[in-house]
Amino acid sequence: VKLEIYNVLGQKVRTLVDAQMQPGRYKATWDGRNDTGAAVTSGVYIYRFVAGDFKSVQKMILMK
């Protein structure tokens, strides 16, 4: 399972999950920080979720 966040330029901002997981329900929360721990600006971000053969890409808005 992999869950990554990108900015609108396609640059990876944060990897929230990158692990083998058993089937089930899970929750991931993004704290608005990048992989180095710096706060990112408000705006539109894209998250990419991959689990096996399933892939989903969606937009989200971060407002501070």
mmJSON file of the N, C-alpha and C atoms, coordinates in Angstrom:
{"data_MODEL":{"atom_site":{
"group_PDB":["ATOM","ATOM","ATOM","ATOM","ATOM","ATOM","ATOM","ATOM","ATOM","ATOM","ATOM","ATOM","ATOM","ATOM","ATOM","ATOM","ATOM","ATOM","ATOM","ATOM","ATOM","ATOM","ATOM","ATOM","ATOM","ATOM","ATOM","ATOM","ATOM","ATOM","ATOM","ATOM","ATOM","ATOM","ATOM","ATOM","ATOM","ATOM","ATOM","ATOM","ATOM","ATOM","ATOM","ATOM","ATOM","ATOM","ATOM","ATOM","ATOM","ATOM","ATOM","ATOM","ATOM","ATOM","ATOM","ATOM","ATOM","ATOM","ATOM","ATOM","ATOM","ATOM","ATOM","ATOM","ATOM","ATOM","ATOM","ATOM","ATOM","ATOM","ATOM","ATOM","ATOM","ATOM","ATOM","ATOM","ATOM","ATOM","ATOM","ATOM","ATOM","ATOM","ATOM","ATOM","ATOM","ATOM","ATOM","ATOM","ATOM","ATOM","ATOM","ATOM","ATOM","ATOM","ATOM","ATOM","ATOM","ATOM","ATOM","ATOM","ATOM","ATOM","ATOM","ATOM","ATOM","ATOM","ATOM","ATOM","ATOM","ATOM","ATOM","ATOM","ATOM","ATOM","ATOM","ATOM","ATOM","ATOM","ATOM","ATOM","ATOM","ATOM","ATOM","ATOM","ATOM","ATOM","ATOM","ATOM","ATOM","ATOM","ATOM","ATOM","ATOM","ATOM","ATOM","ATOM","ATOM","ATOM","ATOM","ATOM","ATOM","ATOM","ATOM","ATOM","ATOM","ATOM","ATOM","ATOM","ATOM","ATOM","ATOM","ATOM","ATOM","ATOM","ATOM","ATOM","ATOM","ATOM","ATOM","ATOM","ATOM","ATOM","ATOM","ATOM","ATOM","ATOM","ATOM","ATOM","ATOM","ATOM","ATOM","ATOM","ATOM","ATOM","ATOM","ATOM","ATOM","ATOM","ATOM","ATOM","ATOM","ATOM","ATOM","ATOM","ATOM","ATOM","ATOM","ATOM","ATOM","ATOM","ATOM","ATOM"],
"id":[1,2,3,4,5,6,7,8,9,10,11,12,13,14,15,16,17,18,19,20,21,22,23,24,25,26,27,28,29,30,31,32,33,34,35,36,37,38,39,40,41,42,43,44,45,46,47,48,49,50,51,52,53,54,55,56,57,58,59,60,61,62,63,64,65,66,67,68,69,70,71,72,73,74,75,76,77,78,79,80,81,82,83,84,85,86,87,88,89,90,91,92,93,94,95,96,97,98,99,100,101,102,103,104,105,106,107,108,109,110,111,112,113,114,115,116,117,118,119,120,121,122,123,124,125,126,127,128,129,130,131,132,133,134,135,136,137,138,139,140,141,142,143,144,145,146,147,148,149,150,151,152,153,154,155,156,157,158,159,160,161,162,163,164,165,166,167,168,169,170,171,172,173,174,175,176,177,178,179,180,181,182,183,184,185,186,187,188,189,190,191,192],
"type_symbol":["N","C","C","N","C","C","N","C","C","N","C","C","N","C","C","N","C","C","N","C","C","N","C","C","N","C","C","N","C","C","N","C","C","N","C","C","N","C","C","N","C","C","N","C","C","N","C","C","N","C","C","N","C","C","N","C","C","N","C","C","N","C","C","N","C","C","N","C","C","N","C","C","N","C","C","N","C","C","N","C","C","N","C","C","N","C","C","N","C","C","N","C","C","N","C","C","N","C","C","N","C","C","N","C","C","N","C","C","N","C","C","N","C","C","N","C","C","N","C","C","N","C","C","N","C","C","N","C","C","N","C","C","N","C","C","N","C","C","N","C","C","N","C","C","N","C","C","N","C","C","N","C","C","N","C","C","N","C","C","N","C","C","N","C","C","N","C","C","N","C","C","N","C","C","N","C","C","N","C","C","N","C","C","N","C","C","N","C","C","N","C","C"],
"label_atom_id":["N","CA","C","N","CA","C","N","CA","C","N","CA","C","N","CA","C","N","CA","C","N","CA","C","N","CA","C","N","CA","C","N","CA","C","N","CA","C","N","CA","C","N","CA","C","N","CA","C","N","CA","C","N","CA","C","N","CA","C","N","CA","C","N","CA","C","N","CA","C","N","CA","C","N","CA","C","N","CA","C","N","CA","C","N","CA","C","N","CA","C","N","CA","C","N","CA","C","N","CA","C","N","CA","C","N","CA","C","N","CA","C","N","CA","C","N","CA","C","N","CA","C","N","CA","C","N","CA","C","N","CA","C","N","CA","C","N","CA","C","N","CA","C","N","CA","C","N","CA","C","N","CA","C","N","CA","C","N","CA","C","N","CA","C","N","CA","C","N","CA","C","N","CA","C","N","CA","C","N","CA","C","N","CA","C","N","CA","C","N","CA","C","N","CA","C","N","CA","C","N","CA","C","N","CA","C","N","CA","C","N","CA","C","N","CA","C","N","CA","C","N","CA","C"],
"label_alt_id":[null,null,null,null,null,null,null,null,null,null,null,null,null,null,null,null,null,null,null,null,null,null,null,null,null,null,null,null,null,null,null,null,null,null,null,null,null,null,null,null,null,null,null,null,null,null,null,null,null,null,null,null,null,null,null,null,null,null,null,null,null,null,null,null,null,null,null,null,null,null,null,null,null,null,null,null,null,null,null,null,null,null,null,null,null,null,null,null,null,null,null,null,null,null,null,null,null,null,null,null,null,null,null,null,null,null,null,null,null,null,null,null,null,null,null,null,null,null,null,null,null,null,null,null,null,null,null,null,null,null,null,null,null,null,null,null,null,null,null,null,null,null,null,null,null,null,null,null,null,null,null,null,null,null,null,null,null,null,null,null,null,null,null,null,null,null,null,null,null,null,null,null,null,null,null,null,null,null,null,null,null,null,null,null,null,null,null,null,null,null,null,null],
"label_comp_id":["VAL","VAL","VAL","LYS","LYS","LYS","LEU","LEU","LEU","GLU","GLU","GLU","ILE","ILE","ILE","TYR","TYR","TYR","ASN","ASN","ASN","VAL","VAL","VAL","LEU","LEU","LEU","GLY","GLY","GLY","GLN","GLN","GLN","LYS","LYS","LYS","VAL","VAL","VAL","ARG","ARG","ARG","THR","THR","THR","LEU","LEU","LEU","VAL","VAL","VAL","ASP","ASP","ASP","ALA","ALA","ALA","GLN","GLN","GLN","MET","MET","MET","GLN","GLN","GLN","PRO","PRO","PRO","GLY","GLY","GLY","ARG","ARG","ARG","TYR","TYR","TYR","LYS","LYS","LYS","ALA","ALA","ALA","THR","THR","THR","TRP","TRP","TRP","ASP","ASP","ASP","GLY","GLY","GLY","ARG","ARG","ARG","ASN","ASN","ASN","ASP","ASP","ASP","THR","THR","THR","GLY","GLY","GLY","ALA","ALA","ALA","ALA","ALA","ALA","VAL","VAL","VAL","THR","THR","THR","SER","SER","SER","GLY","GLY","GLY","VAL","VAL","VAL","TYR","TYR","TYR","ILE","ILE","ILE","TYR","TYR","TYR","ARG","ARG","ARG","PHE","PHE","PHE","VAL","VAL","VAL","ALA","ALA","ALA","GLY","GLY","GLY","ASP","ASP","ASP","PHE","PHE","PHE","LYS","LYS","LYS","SER","SER","SER","VAL","VAL","VAL","GLN","GLN","GLN","LYS","LYS","LYS","MET","MET","MET","ILE","ILE","ILE","LEU","LEU","LEU","MET","MET","MET","LYS","LYS","LYS"],
"label_asym_id":["A","A","A","A","A","A","A","A","A","A","A","A","A","A","A","A","A","A","A","A","A","A","A","A","A","A","A","A","A","A","A","A","A","A","A","A","A","A","A","A","A","A","A","A","A","A","A","A","A","A","A","A","A","A","A","A","A","A","A","A","A","A","A","A","A","A","A","A","A","A","A","A","A","A","A","A","A","A","A","A","A","A","A","A","A","A","A","A","A","A","A","A","A","A","A","A","A","A","A","A","A","A","A","A","A","A","A","A","A","A","A","A","A","A","A","A","A","A","A","A","A","A","A","A","A","A","A","A","A","A","A","A","A","A","A","A","A","A","A","A","A","A","A","A","A","A","A","A","A","A","A","A","A","A","A","A","A","A","A","A","A","A","A","A","A","A","A","A","A","A","A","A","A","A","A","A","A","A","A","A","A","A","A","A","A","A","A","A","A","A","A","A"],
"label_entity_id":["1","1","1","1","1","1","1","1","1","1","1","1","1","1","1","1","1","1","1","1","1","1","1","1","1","1","1","1","1","1","1","1","1","1","1","1","1","1","1","1","1","1","1","1","1","1","1","1","1","1","1","1","1","1","1","1","1","1","1","1","1","1","1","1","1","1","1","1","1","1","1","1","1","1","1","1","1","1","1","1","1","1","1","1","1","1","1","1","1","1","1","1","1","1","1","1","1","1","1","1","1","1","1","1","1","1","1","1","1","1","1","1","1","1","1","1","1","1","1","1","1","1","1","1","1","1","1","1","1","1","1","1","1","1","1","1","1","1","1","1","1","1","1","1","1","1","1","1","1","1","1","1","1","1","1","1","1","1","1","1","1","1","1","1","1","1","1","1","1","1","1","1","1","1","1","1","1","1","1","1","1","1","1","1","1","1","1","1","1","1","1","1"],
"label_seq_id":[1,1,1,2,2,2,3,3,3,4,4,4,5,5,5,6,6,6,7,7,7,8,8,8,9,9,9,10,10,10,11,11,11,12,12,12,13,13,13,14,14,14,15,15,15,16,16,16,17,17,17,18,18,18,19,19,19,20,20,20,21,21,21,22,22,22,23,23,23,24,24,24,25,25,25,26,26,26,27,27,27,28,28,28,29,29,29,30,30,30,31,31,31,32,32,32,33,33,33,34,34,34,35,35,35,36,36,36,37,37,37,38,38,38,39,39,39,40,40,40,41,41,41,42,42,42,43,43,43,44,44,44,45,45,45,46,46,46,47,47,47,48,48,48,49,49,49,50,50,50,51,51,51,52,52,52,53,53,53,54,54,54,55,55,55,56,56,56,57,57,57,58,58,58,59,59,59,60,60,60,61,61,61,62,62,62,63,63,63,64,64,64],
"pdbx_PDB_ins_code":[null,null,null,null,null,null,null,null,null,null,null,null,null,null,null,null,null,null,null,null,null,null,null,null,null,null,null,null,null,null,null,null,null,null,null,null,null,null,null,null,null,null,null,null,null,null,null,null,null,null,null,null,null,null,null,null,null,null,null,null,null,null,null,null,null,null,null,null,null,null,null,null,null,null,null,null,null,null,null,null,null,null,null,null,null,null,null,null,null,null,null,null,null,null,null,null,null,null,null,null,null,null,null,null,null,null,null,null,null,null,null,null,null,null,null,null,null,null,null,null,null,null,null,null,null,null,null,null,null,null,null,null,null,null,null,null,null,null,null,null,null,null,null,null,null,null,null,null,null,null,null,null,null,null,null,null,null,null,null,null,null,null,null,null,null,null,null,null,null,null,null,null,null,null,null,null,null,null,null,null,null,null,null,null,null,null,null,null,null,null,null,null],
"Cartn_x":[0.858,0.0,0.892,0.532,1.292,0.314,0.536,-0.268,0.685,0.667,1.584,0.809,1.381,0.777,1.72,1.131,1.883,1.311,2.152,1.63,1.124,0.567,-0.023,1.032,2.304,3.385,3.835,3.238,3.589,4.771,5.227,6.348,5.828,6.495,6.056,6.328,5.304,5.39,5.591,4.841,4.873,4.46,5.118,4.685,4.077,2.782,2.099,2.164,2.055,2.074,2.888,3.765,4.5,4.834,3.857,4.016,3.125,3.513,2.652,1.583,0.325,-0.761,-1.746,-2.357,-3.402,-4.683,-5.565,-6.848,-7.595,-8.293,-9.055,-9.215,-9.74,-9.939,-8.833,-8.29,-7.226,-7.505,-6.884,-7.043,-5.663,-5.468,-4.214,-4.558,-3.805,-4.028,-2.768,-2.947,-1.829,-1.825,-0.69,-0.561,-0.181,-0.185,0.137,1.629,2.435,3.893,4.459,5.628,6.277,7.153,7.893,8.713,9.833,10.248,11.305,10.751,9.418,8.793,8.4,8.658,8.295,6.821,6.158,4.747,4.635,3.629,3.395,2.322,2.216,1.252,-0.146,-1.135,-2.511,-2.599,-3.481,-3.653,-4.189,-4.117,-4.606,-3.459,-3.746,-2.786,-3.469,-2.666,-3.172,-2.664,-3.572,-3.091,-3.226,-2.258,-2.211,-2.182,-3.176,-3.31,-3.155,-2.265,-2.044,-2.089,-2.918,-3.01,-3.17,-2.111,-2.153,-2.394,-3.433,-3.772,-4.657,-5.144,-6.026,-5.203,-5.601,-4.945,-6.01,-5.811,-6.736,-5.943,-6.315,-5.694,-6.819,-6.746,-7.796,-7.176,-7.944,-7.525,-8.05,-7.332,-7.815,-7.317,-7.968,-7.595,-7.132,-5.948,-5.435,-5.675,-6.43,-6.706,-6.219,-5.475,-4.947,-5.69],
"Cartn_y":[-1.176,0.0,1.223,2.189,3.434,4.591,5.616,6.829,8.012,8.757,9.879,11.146,12.279,13.578,14.36,14.984,15.776,17.183,18.148,19.491,19.552,20.69,20.795,20.757,20.914,20.805,19.357,18.446,17.033,16.628,17.522,17.212,16.506,15.412,14.687,15.536,15.691,16.483,15.574,14.479,13.631,12.21,11.255,9.861,9.552,9.292,8.996,7.518,6.652,5.204,4.559,3.651,2.82,1.523,0.609,-0.591,-1.719,-2.934,-4.091,-4.054,-4.246,-4.192,-5.314,-5.79,-6.798,-6.128,-6.868,-6.284,-5.732,-4.64,-4.03,-2.542,-1.863,-0.416,0.262,1.311,2.069,3.548,4.366,5.809,6.445,7.417,8.17,9.648,10.363,11.791,12.545,13.576,14.418,15.665,15.984,17.141,18.433,18.411,19.609,19.884,18.853,19.016,18.121,18.508,17.705,16.633,15.892,14.795,15.271,16.542,17.066,17.698,17.754,18.304,19.762,20.394,21.803,21.916,22.933,23.174,23.609,23.106,23.501,24.583,25.266,26.358,25.817,26.653,26.314,26.187,25.336,25.188,23.823,23.538,22.27,21.263,20.077,18.982,17.756,16.814,15.593,14.421,13.502,12.303,11.118,10.222,9.015,7.819,6.949,5.762,4.529,3.634,2.395,1.237,0.245,-0.975,-2.142,-2.887,-3.985,-3.441,-3.942,-3.476,-2.237,-1.843,-0.68,0.596,1.612,2.918,4.0,5.038,6.163,7.451,8.46,9.783,10.796,11.611,12.59,13.916,14.989,16.315,16.557,17.401,17.868,19.284,19.997,21.375,21.439,22.015,22.252,23.715,23.952,25.324,25.457,26.523,26.742,27.861],
"Cartn_z":[0.0,0.0,0.0,-0.862,-0.914,-1.021,-0.2,-0.228,-0.239,-1.357,-1.536,-1.859,-1.483,-1.753,-2.651,-3.68,-4.657,-4.722,-5.114,-5.373,-6.811,-7.214,-8.553,-9.653,-9.304,-10.287,-10.474,-9.694,-9.805,-8.948,-8.078,-7.194,-5.945,-5.579,-4.387,-3.149,-2.322,-1.102,0.11,0.15,1.344,0.996,1.616,1.578,2.937,2.952,4.216,4.571,3.567,3.808,2.701,3.081,2.129,2.863,2.896,3.714,3.215,3.561,3.345,4.435,4.057,5.035,4.769,5.827,5.717,5.224,4.556,4.149,5.361,5.148,6.23,6.006,7.007,6.949,7.741,7.142,7.779,7.583,8.405,8.298,8.296,7.396,7.35,7.46,8.265,8.455,8.058,7.235,6.822,7.686,8.255,9.138,8.409,7.072,6.304,6.209,6.453,6.381,5.284,4.786,3.751,4.4,3.579,4.099,5.015,4.903,5.778,7.047,7.173,8.368,8.27,7.123,6.942,6.559,7.1,6.766,5.31,4.614,3.226,3.188,2.062,1.932,1.647,1.916,1.549,0.039,-0.44,-1.879,-2.252,-3.542,-4.08,-4.091,-3.614,-3.618,-4.201,-4.641,-5.25,-4.422,-4.087,-3.413,-4.349,-4.255,-5.081,-4.141,-4.302,-3.469,-4.346,-3.963,-4.71,-3.721,-4.036,-3.228,-4.189,-4.387,-5.354,-6.749,-7.422,-8.769,-8.75,-7.586,-7.477,-7.377,-8.165,-8.125,-8.142,-7.341,-7.304,-7.143,-7.93,-7.843,-7.684,-6.637,-6.346,-5.914,-6.101,-5.641,-4.24,-3.511,-2.21,-1.992,-1.104,-0.803,0.643,0.848,2.194,2.527,3.581,4.028,5.462,5.716,7.072,7.745],
"occupancy":[1.0,1.0,1.0,1.0,1.0,1.0,1.0,1.0,1.0,1.0,1.0,1.0,1.0,1.0,1.0,1.0,1.0,1.0,1.0,1.0,1.0,1.0,1.0,1.0,1.0,1.0,1.0,1.0,1.0,1.0,1.0,1.0,1.0,1.0,1.0,1.0,1.0,1.0,1.0,1.0,1.0,1.0,1.0,1.0,1.0,1.0,1.0,1.0,1.0,1.0,1.0,1.0,1.0,1.0,1.0,1.0,1.0,1.0,1.0,1.0,1.0,1.0,1.0,1.0,1.0,1.0,1.0,1.0,1.0,1.0,1.0,1.0,1.0,1.0,1.0,1.0,1.0,1.0,1.0,1.0,1.0,1.0,1.0,1.0,1.0,1.0,1.0,1.0,1.0,1.0,1.0,1.0,1.0,1.0,1.0,1.0,1.0,1.0,1.0,1.0,1.0,1.0,1.0,1.0,1.0,1.0,1.0,1.0,1.0,1.0,1.0,1.0,1.0,1.0,1.0,1.0,1.0,1.0,1.0,1.0,1.0,1.0,1.0,1.0,1.0,1.0,1.0,1.0,1.0,1.0,1.0,1.0,1.0,1.0,1.0,1.0,1.0,1.0,1.0,1.0,1.0,1.0,1.0,1.0,1.0,1.0,1.0,1.0,1.0,1.0,1.0,1.0,1.0,1.0,1.0,1.0,1.0,1.0,1.0,1.0,1.0,1.0,1.0,1.0,1.0,1.0,1.0,1.0,1.0,1.0,1.0,1.0,1.0,1.0,1.0,1.0,1.0,1.0,1.0,1.0,1.0,1.0,1.0,1.0,1.0,1.0,1.0,1.0,1.0,1.0,1.0,1.0],
"B_iso_or_equiv":[0.0,0.0,0.0,0.0,0.0,0.0,0.0,0.0,0.0,0.0,0.0,0.0,0.0,0.0,0.0,0.0,0.0,0.0,0.0,0.0,0.0,0.0,0.0,0.0,0.0,0.0,0.0,0.0,0.0,0.0,0.0,0.0,0.0,0.0,0.0,0.0,0.0,0.0,0.0,0.0,0.0,0.0,0.0,0.0,0.0,0.0,0.0,0.0,0.0,0.0,0.0,0.0,0.0,0.0,0.0,0.0,0.0,0.0,0.0,0.0,0.0,0.0,0.0,0.0,0.0,0.0,0.0,0.0,0.0,0.0,0.0,0.0,0.0,0.0,0.0,0.0,0.0,0.0,0.0,0.0,0.0,0.0,0.0,0.0,0.0,0.0,0.0,0.0,0.0,0.0,0.0,0.0,0.0,0.0,0.0,0.0,0.0,0.0,0.0,0.0,0.0,0.0,0.0,0.0,0.0,0.0,0.0,0.0,0.0,0.0,0.0,0.0,0.0,0.0,0.0,0.0,0.0,0.0,0.0,0.0,0.0,0.0,0.0,0.0,0.0,0.0,0.0,0.0,0.0,0.0,0.0,0.0,0.0,0.0,0.0,0.0,0.0,0.0,0.0,0.0,0.0,0.0,0.0,0.0,0.0,0.0,0.0,0.0,0.0,0.0,0.0,0.0,0.0,0.0,0.0,0.0,0.0,0.0,0.0,0.0,0.0,0.0,0.0,0.0,0.0,0.0,0.0,0.0,0.0,0.0,0.0,0.0,0.0,0.0,0.0,0.0,0.0,0.0,0.0,0.0,0.0,0.0,0.0,0.0,0.0,0.0,0.0,0.0,0.0,0.0,0.0,0.0],
"pdbx_formal_charge":[null,null,null,null,null,null,null,null,null,null,null,null,null,null,null,null,null,null,null,null,null,null,null,null,null,null,null,null,null,null,null,null,null,null,null,null,null,null,null,null,null,null,null,null,null,null,null,null,null,null,null,null,null,null,null,null,null,null,null,null,null,null,null,null,null,null,null,null,null,null,null,null,null,null,null,null,null,null,null,null,null,null,null,null,null,null,null,null,null,null,null,null,null,null,null,null,null,null,null,null,null,null,null,null,null,null,null,null,null,null,null,null,null,null,null,null,null,null,null,null,null,null,null,null,null,null,null,null,null,null,null,null,null,null,null,null,null,null,null,null,null,null,null,null,null,null,null,null,null,null,null,null,null,null,null,null,null,null,null,null,null,null,null,null,null,null,null,null,null,null,null,null,null,null,null,null,null,null,null,null,null,null,null,null,null,null,null,null,null,null,null,null],
"auth_seq_id":[1,1,1,2,2,2,3,3,3,4,4,4,5,5,5,6,6,6,7,7,7,8,8,8,9,9,9,10,10,10,11,11,11,12,12,12,13,13,13,14,14,14,15,15,15,16,16,16,17,17,17,18,18,18,19,19,19,20,20,20,21,21,21,22,22,22,23,23,23,24,24,24,25,25,25,26,26,26,27,27,27,28,28,28,29,29,29,30,30,30,31,31,31,32,32,32,33,33,33,34,34,34,35,35,35,36,36,36,37,37,37,38,38,38,39,39,39,40,40,40,41,41,41,42,42,42,43,43,43,44,44,44,45,45,45,46,46,46,47,47,47,48,48,48,49,49,49,50,50,50,51,51,51,52,52,52,53,53,53,54,54,54,55,55,55,56,56,56,57,57,57,58,58,58,59,59,59,60,60,60,61,61,61,62,62,62,63,63,63,64,64,64],
"auth_comp_id":["VAL","VAL","VAL","LYS","LYS","LYS","LEU","LEU","LEU","GLU","GLU","GLU","ILE","ILE","ILE","TYR","TYR","TYR","ASN","ASN","ASN","VAL","VAL","VAL","LEU","LEU","LEU","GLY","GLY","GLY","GLN","GLN","GLN","LYS","LYS","LYS","VAL","VAL","VAL","ARG","ARG","ARG","THR","THR","THR","LEU","LEU","LEU","VAL","VAL","VAL","ASP","ASP","ASP","ALA","ALA","ALA","GLN","GLN","GLN","MET","MET","MET","GLN","GLN","GLN","PRO","PRO","PRO","GLY","GLY","GLY","ARG","ARG","ARG","TYR","TYR","TYR","LYS","LYS","LYS","ALA","ALA","ALA","THR","THR","THR","TRP","TRP","TRP","ASP","ASP","ASP","GLY","GLY","GLY","ARG","ARG","ARG","ASN","ASN","ASN","ASP","ASP","ASP","THR","THR","THR","GLY","GLY","GLY","ALA","ALA","ALA","ALA","ALA","ALA","VAL","VAL","VAL","THR","THR","THR","SER","SER","SER","GLY","GLY","GLY","VAL","VAL","VAL","TYR","TYR","TYR","ILE","ILE","ILE","TYR","TYR","TYR","ARG","ARG","ARG","PHE","PHE","PHE","VAL","VAL","VAL","ALA","ALA","ALA","GLY","GLY","GLY","ASP","ASP","ASP","PHE","PHE","PHE","LYS","LYS","LYS","SER","SER","SER","VAL","VAL","VAL","GLN","GLN","GLN","LYS","LYS","LYS","MET","MET","MET","ILE","ILE","ILE","LEU","LEU","LEU","MET","MET","MET","LYS","LYS","LYS"],
"auth_asym_id":["A","A","A","A","A","A","A","A","A","A","A","A","A","A","A","A","A","A","A","A","A","A","A","A","A","A","A","A","A","A","A","A","A","A","A","A","A","A","A","A","A","A","A","A","A","A","A","A","A","A","A","A","A","A","A","A","A","A","A","A","A","A","A","A","A","A","A","A","A","A","A","A","A","A","A","A","A","A","A","A","A","A","A","A","A","A","A","A","A","A","A","A","A","A","A","A","A","A","A","A","A","A","A","A","A","A","A","A","A","A","A","A","A","A","A","A","A","A","A","A","A","A","A","A","A","A","A","A","A","A","A","A","A","A","A","A","A","A","A","A","A","A","A","A","A","A","A","A","A","A","A","A","A","A","A","A","A","A","A","A","A","A","A","A","A","A","A","A","A","A","A","A","A","A","A","A","A","A","A","A","A","A","A","A","A","A","A","A","A","A","A","A"],
"auth_atom_id":["N","CA","C","N","CA","C","N","CA","C","N","CA","C","N","CA","C","N","CA","C","N","CA","C","N","CA","C","N","CA","C","N","CA","C","N","CA","C","N","CA","C","N","CA","C","N","CA","C","N","CA","C","N","CA","C","N","CA","C","N","CA","C","N","CA","C","N","CA","C","N","CA","C","N","CA","C","N","CA","C","N","CA","C","N","CA","C","N","CA","C","N","CA","C","N","CA","C","N","CA","C","N","CA","C","N","CA","C","N","CA","C","N","CA","C","N","CA","C","N","CA","C","N","CA","C","N","CA","C","N","CA","C","N","CA","C","N","CA","C","N","CA","C","N","CA","C","N","CA","C","N","CA","C","N","CA","C","N","CA","C","N","CA","C","N","CA","C","N","CA","C","N","CA","C","N","CA","C","N","CA","C","N","CA","C","N","CA","C","N","CA","C","N","CA","C","N","CA","C","N","CA","C","N","CA","C","N","CA","C","N","CA","C","N","CA","C","N","CA","C","N","CA","C"],
"pdbx_PDB_model_num":[1,1,1,1,1,1,1,1,1,1,1,1,1,1,1,1,1,1,1,1,1,1,1,1,1,1,1,1,1,1,1,1,1,1,1,1,1,1,1,1,1,1,1,1,1,1,1,1,1,1,1,1,1,1,1,1,1,1,1,1,1,1,1,1,1,1,1,1,1,1,1,1,1,1,1,1,1,1,1,1,1,1,1,1,1,1,1,1,1,1,1,1,1,1,1,1,1,1,1,1,1,1,1,1,1,1,1,1,1,1,1,1,1,1,1,1,1,1,1,1,1,1,1,1,1,1,1,1,1,1,1,1,1,1,1,1,1,1,1,1,1,1,1,1,1,1,1,1,1,1,1,1,1,1,1,1,1,1,1,1,1,1,1,1,1,1,1,1,1,1,1,1,1,1,1,1,1,1,1,1,1,1,1,1,1,1,1,1,1,1,1,1]
}}}
